[in-house]
Amino acid sequence: MCLSEFTSQKLPLLVKGGASSSFMVVAGHEDICRYFTKESESVVVSVEYCLAPENRFPAQLNDCLAATTHFLETAEDYGVDSGRVIVAGDSAGGQLAALVCQSLVSRPELAKVCAQILIYPGLQAVDFNLPSYQQNRAVPILFRKRAAFYTLQYMNGDASFLEEVLEGYHVPEYRKQQYRKWLCADKIPIQFKARGYKPPVPVSCVNEVYEAVKGLSVPDGSPLLVEDAVLRQLPKTCLVTCEYDVLRDDGLLYKKRLEDNKVPVTWYHIANGFHGILSFFDKGWLTFPSGKKGMDNIVSFIKSL
């Protein structure tokens, strides 16, 4: 997966029960959006937000928030119910979908989002040594080093201090202590450590690294690190994870946080899946049955709302 693909994951807005299907989709996700529209009888709007590294975070979030807010305010113009809007995204788009839903908590004048669908989302940039990062460090299509590289490009505009970030030199001790209750390998079920996990050797923060990339260790861009007061106001959630994905544990940890805050979570884990597998649900000889099953599980969730 090249940089442009990772940083351009689109944020679909799925509107349940629209009178007809309409599309504002981007080529990379058109097949997925069309499938969701047809199978769930929903309107799908796909947001083409600005890309990194030319545009740094939060430019992408601002684009998605603007599009979502506009749609919620004008839903009737499209013949849909503003109270039936679902925010969804995969990979980097999953992070943006989660951040959009968190941001909308403070917008009571808007219709409340009906649900969020987070498909193998990246939800934190503090710990690149969780079990899934270790186990799947060399599994295509998203390697561990590539994930950190893309994150730095996305958040910082360049990949300086890549090796230092991988080892954890960018996180101050007080931040580690603050996040330990949410972001810790101990919070991950034991079965997901069966393929081997070695707790990393603790390292001390290097101030130069922290100052250069401090946006990585604050909650603004990491949905997993937001306070409970925000989480408990989030809508029903569909969360998809894949066993052979460095981002698997981000999803597992967020699932636990949502459930701890009484947010209903429907979880689909693709036991033999890899990052991006849903994009291969209908690719001829490159089709993966697990990708198709994952798509159908999401459709079932949409129909259940």
CORCORPE-V887688 format. One record per pair of residues at least 4 apart in sequence whose C-alpha atoms are under 6 Angstrom apart, sorted by the first residue. I is the first residue (numbers start at 1). J is the second residue. Records with the same first field share a line. If there is no record, write none. Layout:
I->J  J
This chain:
1->141
4->8
7->51
9->92  93
10->47  93
11->46  47  88  89  93
12->45  46  88
13->44  45  86  87
14->43  44  85  86
15->42  43  84  85  86
16->42  84
17->42
18->42  43  80
21->43
22->43
23->44  45
24->45  46
25->30  46
26->30
30->34
35->39
36->40
37->41  42  43
40->299
49->60  63
50->60
51->55
52->56  154
53->153  154  157
56->154  155  157
57->155
61->65
65->69  100
71->75
72->82
75->80  82
76->80
83->111
84->114
85->113  114
86->114  115  116
87->97  116
88->97  116  117  118
89->93  94  97  118
90->94  119  120  121
91->120  121  122
92->122
93->97
94->118  119  121
95->121  122  123
96->100
99->103  223
115->235  236  237
116->237
117->237  238  239
118->239
119->239  240
120->240  241
122->247
123->222  223  224  250
124->222
125->216
126->217
128->166
129->133  134
130->185
131->135  197
132->136  246  248  249
133->137  144  246
136->244  245  246
137->143  144
138->143
139->143
149->159
150->154
151->155
152->156  158  159
153->157  158  159
164->169
165->169  170
169->205  206
170->205  209  210
171->205
172->205
176->180
179->183
180->184
193->197
210->214
219->225  226
224->254
232->261
236->264
237->265
238->265  266  267
239->267
240->267  268  269
241->248  269
242->248  269  270  273  274
243->271  273
244->273  274
245->274  275
249->253
256->260
258->263
259->263
277->291
278->291
280->287  288
281->287  288  291  292
282->287
283->287
